[in-house]
Amino acid sequence: MTHGQRAVTRPGLRERKKQRTRDALLRAALELFTTQGYERTTVDEIVEAVDVSQRTFFRYFANKEDTTFAVQEMVESRFIAELCRRPPCEAPFEAMRRAVLCAWGSIGEAIEEVITVDLHMRTYQMIESTPSLLAAHMRRGVALENQIARLIAEREGLDVERDPRPRVAVAAFSGVMRVTGQLWGRGSDSSVEALRDLTEEYLDQLVPALAGDWRHAADSGGL
């Protein structure tokens, strides 16, 4: 191996070590949050569990809230990447639907490389039951909806500030995502597959629920 080849290899090893440290901090933080409570857990306890310094913690995370939403941010980033890859011929809702199902279809292994799916579910339940985290979750949701609306408007050649349709479509889509997340968090199956199946089932009901005749569908043996 040449000197030049060694120079290329070293940064990769350093990056993997950094990733392992970050993952260890994340696992320790979420385990502590979900067992003894978010508000009661200190950064000192997190770094002690991993045997690193506070300085190391703050190299990877700005604060405790950052660790809480780290996995969710990874999922959201995967969804945005999938949405950007959807072909322009797809209608906006179909693009979002396929993007989120593709994201959930591939993100499970990535999540389990960092934390267990059970810990991911417990973290979601903790967010839902902790007022400060629930408020942060809602703020993040609004920011994500705005980002998706801008992407949809760009796909369709629209001005998101003048045409309400991108924001309306994203609001409906996001509402379904919140409902399925809550149902999954209260359920007994913590697998990513269960969340994906639930998401698909509910997304498939969005258009009929908005445009369909519910009473006629019920009389006909539908919904």
ZADO-1210 file (C-alpha; in nm, 4 decimals, padded with zeros to 6 digits):
<atoms>
<atom x="00.0000" y="00.0000" z="00.0000" code="MET" pos="1"/>
<atom x="00.1360" y="00.3394" z="-00.0917" code="THR" pos="2"/>
<atom x="00.1634" y="00.6411" z="00.1362" code="HIS" pos="3"/>
<atom x="-00.1192" y="00.8041" z="-00.0594" code="GLY" pos="4"/>
<atom x="-00.3466" y="00.5045" z="-00.0034" code="GLN" pos="5"/>
<atom x="-00.2773" y="00.5102" z="00.3732" code="ARG" pos="6"/>
<atom x="-00.3683" y="00.8789" z="00.3841" code="ALA" pos="7"/>
<atom x="-00.7067" y="00.7966" z="00.2336" code="VAL" pos="8"/>
<atom x="-00.7705" y="00.5088" z="00.4787" code="THR" pos="9"/>
<atom x="-00.6973" y="00.6966" z="00.8038" code="ARG" pos="10"/>
<atom x="-00.9835" y="00.9499" z="00.7816" code="PRO" pos="11"/>
<atom x="-01.2264" y="00.6626" z="00.7282" code="GLY" pos="12"/>
<atom x="-01.1073" y="00.4940" z="01.0476" code="LEU" pos="13"/>
<atom x="-01.1313" y="00.8192" z="01.2404" code="ARG" pos="14"/>
<atom x="-01.4821" y="00.8799" z="01.1115" code="GLU" pos="15"/>
<atom x="-01.5914" y="00.5314" z="01.2165" code="ARG" pos="16"/>
<atom x="-01.4514" y="00.5902" z="01.5653" code="LYS" pos="17"/>
<atom x="-01.6364" y="00.9208" z="01.5869" code="LYS" pos="18"/>
<atom x="-01.9578" y="00.7501" z="01.4747" code="GLN" pos="19"/>
<atom x="-01.9175" y="00.4785" z="01.7383" code="ARG" pos="20"/>
<atom x="-01.8710" y="00.7428" z="02.0080" code="THR" pos="21"/>
<atom x="-02.1741" y="00.9375" z="01.8883" code="ARG" pos="22"/>
<atom x="-02.3862" y="00.6212" z="01.8759" code="ASP" pos="23"/>
<atom x="-02.2758" y="00.5213" z="02.2264" code="ALA" pos="24"/>
<atom x="-02.3696" y="00.8631" z="02.3631" code="LEU" pos="25"/>
<atom x="-02.7045" y="00.8458" z="02.1876" code="LEU" pos="26"/>
<atom x="-02.7862" y="00.4990" z="02.3237" code="ARG" pos="27"/>
<atom x="-02.6832" y="00.5961" z="02.6755" code="ALA" pos="28"/>
<atom x="-02.8883" y="00.9161" z="02.6643" code="ALA" pos="29"/>
<atom x="-03.2044" y="00.7477" z="02.5369" code="LEU" pos="30"/>
<atom x="-03.1767" y="00.4606" z="02.7838" code="GLU" pos="31"/>
<atom x="-03.1412" y="00.7065" z="03.0714" code="LEU" pos="32"/>
<atom x="-03.4214" y="00.9292" z="02.9426" code="PHE" pos="33"/>
<atom x="-03.6645" y="00.6404" z="02.9044" code="THR" pos="34"/>
<atom x="-03.5813" y="00.4734" z="03.2370" code="THR" pos="35"/>
<atom x="-03.5429" y="00.7631" z="03.4789" code="GLN" pos="36"/>
<atom x="-03.7015" y="01.0526" z="03.2893" code="GLY" pos="37"/>
<atom x="-03.5812" y="01.3189" z="03.0475" code="TYR" pos="38"/>
<atom x="-03.5898" y="01.6098" z="03.2915" code="GLU" pos="39"/>
<atom x="-03.4131" y="01.4130" z="03.5662" code="ARG" pos="40"/>
<atom x="-03.1251" y="01.3019" z="03.3448" code="THR" pos="41"/>
<atom x="-02.8146" y="01.5205" z="03.3281" code="THR" pos="42"/>
<atom x="-02.5415" y="01.5425" z="03.0677" code="VAL" pos="43"/>
<atom x="-02.2981" y="01.4365" z="03.3413" code="ASP" pos="44"/>
<atom x="-02.4857" y="01.1065" z="03.3784" code="GLU" pos="45"/>
<atom x="-02.4800" y="01.0479" z="03.0022" code="ILE" pos="46"/>
<atom x="-02.1063" y="01.1045" z="02.9652" code="VAL" pos="47"/>
<atom x="-02.0357" y="00.8968" z="03.2762" code="GLU" pos="48"/>
<atom x="-02.2234" y="00.6028" z="03.1209" code="ALA" pos="49"/>
<atom x="-01.9989" y="00.6202" z="02.8128" code="VAL" pos="50"/>
<atom x="-01.6841" y="00.7216" z="03.0018" code="ASP" pos="51"/>
<atom x="-01.6174" y="01.0361" z="02.8000" code="VAL" pos="52"/>
<atom x="-01.6010" y="01.4043" z="02.8853" code="SER" pos="53"/>
<atom x="-01.8728" y="01.6687" z="02.8607" code="GLN" pos="54"/>
<atom x="-01.6597" y="01.8296" z="02.5927" code="ARG" pos="55"/>
<atom x="-01.6926" y="01.5121" z="02.3856" code="THR" pos="56"/>
<atom x="-02.0713" y="01.5115" z="02.4312" code="PHE" pos="57"/>
<atom x="-02.1043" y="01.8693" z="02.3106" code="PHE" pos="58"/>
<atom x="-01.8860" y="01.7903" z="02.0116" code="ARG" pos="59"/>
<atom x="-02.1696" y="01.5706" z="01.8817" code="TYR" pos="60"/>
<atom x="-02.4845" y="01.7198" z="02.0358" code="PHE" pos="61"/>
<atom x="-02.5826" y="02.0756" z="02.1209" code="ALA" pos="62"/>
<atom x="-02.7960" y="01.9626" z="02.4163" code="ASN" pos="63"/>
<atom x="-03.0128" y="01.6792" z="02.5493" code="LYS" pos="64"/>
<atom x="-03.2920" y="01.7646" z="02.3082" code="GLU" pos="65"/>
<atom x="-03.0595" y="01.6966" z="02.0161" code="ASP" pos="66"/>
<atom x="-03.0047" y="01.3404" z="02.1345" code="THR" pos="67"/>
<atom x="-03.3771" y="01.2833" z="02.1819" code="THR" pos="68"/>
<atom x="-03.4579" y="01.3648" z="01.8200" code="PHE" pos="69"/>
<atom x="-03.1404" y="01.2278" z="01.6564" code="ALA" pos="70"/>
<atom x="-03.3011" y="00.9084" z="01.5245" code="VAL" pos="71"/>
<atom x="-03.6143" y="01.0921" z="01.4153" code="GLN" pos="72"/>
<atom x="-03.3933" y="01.3371" z="01.2264" code="GLU" pos="73"/>
<atom x="-03.2270" y="01.0424" z="01.0527" code="MET" pos="74"/>
<atom x="-03.5687" y="00.9096" z="00.9469" code="VAL" pos="75"/>
<atom x="-03.6809" y="01.2526" z="00.8269" code="GLU" pos="76"/>
<atom x="-03.3628" y="01.2987" z="00.6254" code="SER" pos="77"/>
<atom x="-03.4184" y="00.9611" z="00.4588" code="ARG" pos="78"/>
<atom x="-03.7748" y="01.0627" z="00.3720" code="PHE" pos="79"/>
<atom x="-03.6620" y="01.3959" z="00.2222" code="ILE" pos="80"/>
<atom x="-03.3961" y="01.2183" z="00.0157" code="ALA" pos="81"/>
<atom x="-03.6539" y="00.9678" z="-00.1118" code="GLU" pos="82"/>
<atom x="-03.8987" y="01.2477" z="-00.1947" code="LEU" pos="83"/>
<atom x="-03.6329" y="01.4312" z="-00.3951" code="CYS" pos="84"/>
<atom x="-03.5786" y="01.1105" z="-00.5961" code="ARG" pos="85"/>
<atom x="-03.9436" y="01.0561" z="-00.6868" code="ARG" pos="86"/>
<atom x="-04.0124" y="01.0926" z="-01.0604" code="PRO" pos="87"/>
<atom x="-04.1790" y="01.4197" z="-01.1634" code="PRO" pos="88"/>
<atom x="-04.4672" y="01.2314" z="-01.3273" code="CYS" pos="89"/>
<atom x="-04.6030" y="01.1283" z="-00.9854" code="GLU" pos="90"/>
<atom x="-04.8764" y="01.3406" z="-00.8319" code="ALA" pos="91"/>
<atom x="-04.7717" y="01.5200" z="-00.5094" code="PRO" pos="92"/>
<atom x="-04.9552" y="01.2944" z="-00.2657" code="PHE" pos="93"/>
<atom x="-04.8407" y="00.9777" z="-00.4429" code="GLU" pos="94"/>
<atom x="-04.4819" y="01.1038" z="-00.4355" code="ALA" pos="95"/>
<atom x="-04.5027" y="01.1646" z="-00.0599" code="MET" pos="96"/>
<atom x="-04.6720" y="00.8302" z="-00.0018" code="ARG" pos="97"/>
<atom x="-04.4140" y="00.6336" z="-00.1997" code="ARG" pos="98"/>
<atom x="-04.1281" y="00.8314" z="-00.0450" code="ALA" pos="99"/>
<atom x="-04.2313" y="00.7567" z="00.3128" code="VAL" pos="100"/>
<atom x="-04.2962" y="00.3880" z="00.2410" code="LEU" pos="101"/>
<atom x="-03.9581" y="00.3569" z="00.0669" code="CYS" pos="102"/>
<atom x="-03.7929" y="00.5338" z="00.3589" code="ALA" pos="103"/>
<atom x="-03.9522" y="00.3017" z="00.6152" code="TRP" pos="104"/>
<atom x="-03.8657" y="00.0059" z="00.3952" code="GLY" pos="105"/>
<atom x="-03.4949" y="00.0836" z="00.4172" code="SER" pos="106"/>
<atom x="-03.4477" y="00.2710" z="00.7445" code="ILE" pos="107"/>
<atom x="-03.5041" y="-00.0196" z="00.9844" code="GLY" pos="108"/>
<atom x="-03.1522" y="-00.1569" z="00.9559" code="GLU" pos="109"/>
<atom x="-03.0031" y="00.1908" z="00.9848" code="ALA" pos="110"/>
<atom x="-03.1969" y="00.2522" z="01.3074" code="ILE" pos="111"/>
<atom x="-03.0953" y="-00.0836" z="01.4530" code="GLU" pos="112"/>
<atom x="-02.7306" y="-00.0070" z="01.3838" code="GLU" pos="113"/>
<atom x="-02.7662" y="00.2733" z="01.6398" code="VAL" pos="114"/>
<atom x="-03.0433" y="00.1694" z="01.8832" code="ILE" pos="115"/>
<atom x="-03.2901" y="-00.1143" z="01.9214" code="THR" pos="116"/>
<atom x="-03.6343" y="-00.0668" z="01.7711" code="VAL" pos="117"/>
<atom x="-03.7769" y="-00.1164" z="02.1212" code="ASP" pos="118"/>
<atom x="-03.5718" y="00.1795" z="02.2446" code="LEU" pos="119"/>
<atom x="-03.6912" y="00.3807" z="01.9456" code="HIS" pos="120"/>
<atom x="-04.0529" y="00.3105" z="02.0443" code="MET" pos="121"/>
<atom x="-03.9877" y="00.3919" z="02.4101" code="ARG" pos="122"/>
<atom x="-03.8282" y="00.7184" z="02.3028" code="THR" pos="123"/>
<atom x="-04.1359" y="00.8042" z="02.0967" code="TYR" pos="124"/>
<atom x="-04.3596" y="00.7296" z="02.3951" code="GLN" pos="125"/>
<atom x="-04.1400" y="00.9460" z="02.6166" code="MET" pos="126"/>
<atom x="-04.1627" y="01.2384" z="02.3734" code="ILE" pos="127"/>
<atom x="-04.5413" y="01.2090" z="02.3671" code="GLU" pos="128"/>
<atom x="-04.5594" y="01.2133" z="02.7479" code="SER" pos="129"/>
<atom x="-04.3019" y="01.4869" z="02.8210" code="THR" pos="130"/>
<atom x="-04.4486" y="01.8382" z="02.7718" code="PRO" pos="131"/>
<atom x="-04.1194" y="02.0088" z="02.6830" code="SER" pos="132"/>
<atom x="-04.0313" y="01.7394" z="02.4291" code="LEU" pos="133"/>
<atom x="-04.3819" y="01.7326" z="02.2848" code="LEU" pos="134"/>
<atom x="-04.3580" y="02.1085" z="02.2271" code="ALA" pos="135"/>
<atom x="-04.0200" y="02.0620" z="02.0585" code="ALA" pos="136"/>
<atom x="-04.1660" y="01.7789" z="01.8519" code="HIS" pos="137"/>
<atom x="-04.4444" y="02.0064" z="01.7298" code="MET" pos="138"/>
<atom x="-04.1974" y="02.2851" z="01.6424" code="ARG" pos="139"/>
<atom x="-03.9857" y="02.0415" z="01.4472" code="ARG" pos="140"/>
<atom x="-04.2962" y="01.9121" z="01.2728" code="GLY" pos="141"/>
<atom x="-04.3910" y="02.2599" z="01.1536" code="VAL" pos="142"/>
<atom x="-04.0397" y="02.3173" z="01.0193" code="ALA" pos="143"/>
<atom x="-04.0460" y="01.9824" z="00.8388" code="LEU" pos="144"/>
<atom x="-04.3892" y="02.0529" z="00.6882" code="GLU" pos="145"/>
<atom x="-04.2619" y="02.3846" z="00.5525" code="ASN" pos="146"/>
<atom x="-03.9602" y="02.2115" z="00.3999" code="GLN" pos="147"/>
<atom x="-04.1777" y="01.9436" z="00.2360" code="ILE" pos="148"/>
<atom x="-04.4253" y="02.2043" z="00.1087" code="ALA" pos="149"/>
<atom x="-04.1422" y="02.3949" z="-00.0586" code="ARG" pos="150"/>
<atom x="-04.0184" y="02.0731" z="-00.2202" code="LEU" pos="151"/>
<atom x="-04.3640" y="01.9865" z="-00.3480" code="ILE" pos="152"/>
<atom x="-04.4151" y="02.3387" z="-00.4818" code="ALA" pos="153"/>
<atom x="-04.0810" y="02.3204" z="-00.6607" code="GLU" pos="154"/>
<atom x="-04.1719" y="01.9812" z="-00.8127" code="ARG" pos="155"/>
<atom x="-04.4970" y="02.1272" z="-00.9442" code="GLU" pos="156"/>
<atom x="-04.3533" y="02.4596" z="-01.0572" code="GLY" pos="157"/>
<atom x="-04.5627" y="02.6542" z="-00.8047" code="LEU" pos="158"/>
<atom x="-04.5014" y="02.9481" z="-00.5743" code="ASP" pos="159"/>
<atom x="-04.5652" y="02.8126" z="-00.2247" code="VAL" pos="160"/>
<atom x="-04.6452" y="03.1631" z="-00.1007" code="GLU" pos="161"/>
<atom x="-04.9179" y="03.2143" z="-00.3607" code="ARG" pos="162"/>
<atom x="-05.0646" y="02.8684" z="-00.4175" code="ASP" pos="163"/>
<atom x="-05.2085" y="02.7002" z="-00.1044" code="PRO" pos="164"/>
<atom x="-05.2150" y="02.3497" z="-00.2483" code="ARG" pos="165"/>
<atom x="-04.8630" y="02.2367" z="-00.1463" code="PRO" pos="166"/>
<atom x="-04.9195" y="02.3333" z="00.2168" code="ARG" pos="167"/>
<atom x="-05.2710" y="02.1842" z="00.2208" code="VAL" pos="168"/>
<atom x="-05.1458" y="01.8549" z="00.0767" code="ALA" pos="169"/>
<atom x="-04.8537" y="01.8382" z="00.3182" code="VAL" pos="170"/>
<atom x="-05.0736" y="01.9259" z="00.6161" code="ALA" pos="171"/>
<atom x="-05.3084" y="01.6363" z="00.5335" code="ALA" pos="172"/>
<atom x="-05.0166" y="01.3992" z="00.4786" code="PHE" pos="173"/>
<atom x="-04.8468" y="01.5075" z="00.8027" code="SER" pos="174"/>
<atom x="-05.1690" y="01.4637" z="00.9970" code="GLY" pos="175"/>
<atom x="-05.1867" y="01.0999" z="00.8899" code="VAL" pos="176"/>
<atom x="-04.8227" y="01.0518" z="00.9843" code="MET" pos="177"/>
<atom x="-04.8848" y="01.1903" z="01.3336" code="ARG" pos="178"/>
<atom x="-05.1854" y="00.9622" z="01.3852" code="VAL" pos="179"/>
<atom x="-05.0032" y="00.6491" z="01.2729" code="THR" pos="180"/>
<atom x="-04.7030" y="00.7363" z="01.4892" code="GLY" pos="181"/>
<atom x="-04.9259" y="00.7726" z="01.7941" code="GLN" pos="182"/>
<atom x="-05.1069" y="00.4456" z="01.7215" code="LEU" pos="183"/>
<atom x="-04.7761" y="00.2639" z="01.6714" code="TRP" pos="184"/>
<atom x="-04.6414" y="00.4094" z="01.9953" code="GLY" pos="185"/>
<atom x="-04.9416" y="00.2739" z="02.1859" code="ARG" pos="186"/>
<atom x="-04.9366" y="-00.0645" z="02.0147" code="GLY" pos="187"/>
<atom x="-04.7748" y="-00.3930" z="02.1113" code="SER" pos="188"/>
<atom x="-04.5683" y="-00.4402" z="01.7931" code="ASP" pos="189"/>
<atom x="-04.2619" y="-00.2154" z="01.8040" code="SER" pos="190"/>
<atom x="-04.1218" y="-00.3258" z="01.4679" code="SER" pos="191"/>
<atom x="-04.0525" y="-00.0838" z="01.1852" code="VAL" pos="192"/>
<atom x="-04.2561" y="-00.3150" z="00.9621" code="GLU" pos="193"/>
<atom x="-04.5610" y="-00.2603" z="01.1837" code="ALA" pos="194"/>
<atom x="-04.5193" y="00.1159" z="01.1552" code="LEU" pos="195"/>
<atom x="-04.4774" y="00.0923" z="00.7790" code="ARG" pos="196"/>
<atom x="-04.7889" y="-00.1242" z="00.7398" code="ASP" pos="197"/>
<atom x="-04.9927" y="00.1069" z="00.9608" code="LEU" pos="198"/>
<atom x="-04.8699" y="00.4103" z="00.7669" code="THR" pos="199"/>
<atom x="-04.9614" y="00.2508" z="00.4346" code="GLU" pos="200"/>
<atom x="-05.3074" y="00.1513" z="00.5588" code="GLU" pos="201"/>
<atom x="-05.3904" y="00.4996" z="00.6819" code="TYR" pos="202"/>
<atom x="-05.2401" y="00.6853" z="00.3880" code="LEU" pos="203"/>
<atom x="-05.4502" y="00.4708" z="00.1553" code="ASP" pos="204"/>
<atom x="-05.7601" y="00.5961" z="00.3388" code="GLN" pos="205"/>
<atom x="-05.6750" y="00.9654" z="00.3106" code="LEU" pos="206"/>
<atom x="-05.8248" y="01.0371" z="-00.0304" code="VAL" pos="207"/>
<atom x="-06.1417" y="00.8287" z="00.0290" code="PRO" pos="208"/>
<atom x="-06.1844" y="00.9928" z="00.3707" code="ALA" pos="209"/>
<atom x="-06.1613" y="01.3424" z="00.2231" code="LEU" pos="210"/>
<atom x="-06.3576" y="01.2891" z="-00.0969" code="ALA" pos="211"/>
<atom x="-06.5726" y="00.9848" z="-00.0398" code="GLY" pos="212"/>
<atom x="-06.9320" y="00.9440" z="00.0747" code="ASP" pos="213"/>
<atom x="-06.8824" y="00.7696" z="00.4098" code="TRP" pos="214"/>
<atom x="-07.2453" y="00.6703" z="00.4605" code="ARG" pos="215"/>
<atom x="-07.2729" y="00.5233" z="00.1132" code="HIS" pos="216"/>
<atom x="-06.9454" y="00.3361" z="00.1604" code="ALA" pos="217"/>
<atom x="-07.0674" y="00.1946" z="00.4927" code="ALA" pos="218"/>
<atom x="-07.3961" y="00.0864" z="00.3408" code="ASP" pos="219"/>
<atom x="-07.2038" y="-00.0838" z="00.0614" code="SER" pos="220"/>
<atom x="-06.9812" y="-00.2714" z="00.3034" code="GLY" pos="221"/>
<atom x="-06.6832" y="-00.0369" z="00.2566" code="GLY" pos="222"/>
<atom x="-06.5285" y="00.1756" z="00.5310" code="LEU" pos="223"/>
</atoms>
